[in-house]
């Protein structure tokens, strides 16, 4: 079933992008928290920690939106392929019925 295969490809690509996005976010979070640990003033330490938390929150939101969009796209594609297949079958049935009717007349 070709339509299911492309549906799976869409989902797997989204999963790869999600993993890459979260890996990069974790690296940046670690870098920012490391900088916060080395900070000399209390204010800069708090600012860096807050920046790290906000960055991780935004990365999670972006990853979630990416995943939802990919799921919607894959579902939409699968639905469109099912509808197209039903239309093709209906057209074939209609043509077969016309063929039978033409044979009866002849």
N, C-alpha and C positions, 0 to 999 in steps of 0.2 A: 504494500500500500504506500505509494509514493507520497501522498499528502501527509501521512503520519510521520514519515521520515523527515520531511522538512520541518514539521512541527517540532520534532525532537531536536533538530539542529538549532532552531531558534532558541529553544529552552536551554540547550547546553552552552550556546554562545553567551547567553545572559548569565549563566552560572559562572562561566569563566571570567566575565567582566566583573561580576560581583566579587569574586575571590580576589582579583587583581586590585580592585578599588579598596577593599577592606585591608589587604596586605599593605598597601601604600599608606592608608590611614593609620594603621598600627605603627608603621615606621615613623611617621611624623609625630604621632602621639608620644612615642618613646623618646624622640629627639627633643620635643618640647618639655617633657617631664624631666629629662636629663638636664636641660638648660635651667629649669626651675630649681633643681637640686643644687646647681652650681651658682645660682644667683646670690648676690651679696646682700641685697636689701630685701626686707620683708615685702614691700610693695611689688617689686619686680618678680619675686617668687610667686606671689599670689596672682599677678597678672599672667605669667606664663602658665601656671596651672589652669587658670580659667580659660586661657586660649586653647590649651590642649583639650580640655573637656568640651568646649564649644566646637572645636574642629572635629572631634570624634562624633559628637551629636549630629553635626551637619553631614558628615560622611555616612553615618548610618541612615539618615533620611534620604540622601541621594541614592544609596545602594538599594533601599527599599523601593523608591520610585522606579529605579531601573528595573528591578525584578518584577514589579507590578506591570510596568509597560511591556516587558517581554512576555509575561504570561498573557496579557490581553492580546498582544499581537499574535502569539501562537494559537490562542483560542479562536481568534477571528479568522486566521488562515484556515484552521481545521474546519470551522463552520462553513466558510466559503467553499472549500473543496467538497464538503458533503452536499451542499446545495447544488453545486455545479454537477456533481455525479447524479443527483436525483433528477435534475433537468435533462441530462443526457439520456437517462433511462426512460423518462417520460416521452422524450422525442422519439426514441427508438421504438417504444411501444406504439406510439401514434403512427409511425411509418409502417410498422408491421401490420397494424389494423387496416391501413389504407391498402397495403399489398394484398391482404386477404380479401378485402372488398373488391379489388380490381380482378382477382382471380375468379370470384363468384360471378361477376358480370360477364366474364369472357367465356 
